Amino acid sequence: MTGQPPAVDLEARLTRVRARIAEAAAAAGRAPADVRLIGVTKTHPPELGRAAVAAGLVSLGENRVQELLAKLPQVPGAQWHLVGNLQRNKVKDVVGRAVLVHTLDRRSLADALSRRAEQQGTVQRVLVQVNVADDPAKHGCPCDETLALVAYARDLPHLVVEGLMTVPPLPAGDDDPSEAARPHFATLRRLRDDARKRFPEVVHLSMGMSADLEAAVSEGATMIRIGTALFGPRQAGPWRPQEVGT
Ligand SMILES: *Cc1c(COP(=O)(O)O)cnc(C)c1O
């Protein structure tokens, strides 16, 4: 399969996504440059990651640690963001490899991340993931515990809490996904504003995906995480390296 071009016209899709960001930013009186685009490559082969980097999109995201580790050596020049749930036993694999962990949602994980960063003589940048709708099926810190978790984590010596992240609940039925997500994005923004009053380094809002980036940008997103709109429909499962010779 080597040498085969990616199945999607990535450059055209990238242009389209950047135009959507620019339009939403202009409507909100924001500068498009204040919205960082993160290409979420989960399930897709590393070729697509390399095509993204070649097209100037170096911020890439994965939701599984194993998949991130498998692609990392195959996509030179990428800066990896971990956007999925993190188990404590995988912390050692992530610290120093992910430029930003978007999914800090509990104190025990903050402790583990800071300890590992200390061992590696580094500082790990993180976002606190918030369960904005307090949906029991979702990961993330409850809204009313967010400030306390930010305060706890930012006091650890080897963590920097740079902002908040959320994945809003799926919209019901025929609802416009962007408008359905808007109140949840507004909630995250209010929580960020509260945190920032005490802790000025808490600036980022990681929110917005393919279907709802307009509302996210309009509500103040500084990082949006886009998979499908850039790379096409997801593959059946996580990407895994092939055995040599098959
Ligand atoms: C998959 C994923 C995305 C990208 O979703 P699309 O709808 O494909 O753009 C964003 N954020 C997280 C946490 C994801 O797991």
The ligand as an ORCA input file, in Angstrom:
! r2SCAN-3c Opt
* xyz 0 1
  C     -12.927     11.873     17.249
  C     -12.835     13.074     18.093
  C     -12.942     14.359     17.527
  C     -13.175     14.600     16.057
  O     -14.519     14.350     15.757
  P     -15.142     14.653     14.292
  O     -16.592     14.748     14.563
  O     -14.779     13.490     13.443
  O     -14.579     15.917     13.815
  C     -12.816     15.430     18.394
  N     -12.616     15.277     19.714
  C     -12.517     14.068     20.281
  C     -12.310     13.968     21.748
  C     -12.627     12.929     19.491
  O     -12.542     11.718     20.075
*
